[in-house]
């Protein structure tokens, strides 16, 4: 599992059968960007828990599903206040 931040939706109108109704999001893991299947209803800015490999396919709905990364949870508060650097101040 990894922690990522949702950047924006990814629009792709031409898809393979079985992939048509899945929401895709661009997520950032450090400095790299990846595309993830959204299985929980995220919005840009959310910090999320992502799974990869066979866990990503199963979380997206089927072991045959073509996903390498699937969002399985929205984190309520991240990063922890004592690790936040340069973020919002209270």
GIWO-V990271 format. One line per field, one symbol per residue. phi: phi as a letter, one per 20 degrees, with the letter a starting at -180 (. if undefined). A space follows every 10 residues. Layout:
phi: ???
//
This chain:
phi: .bdcdfeafd ebeecfgndf deedcedddm eedcdcfedc necgnfecdd dcmfffffff pafefecebc edadefbbfg gfdfcmefdd
//
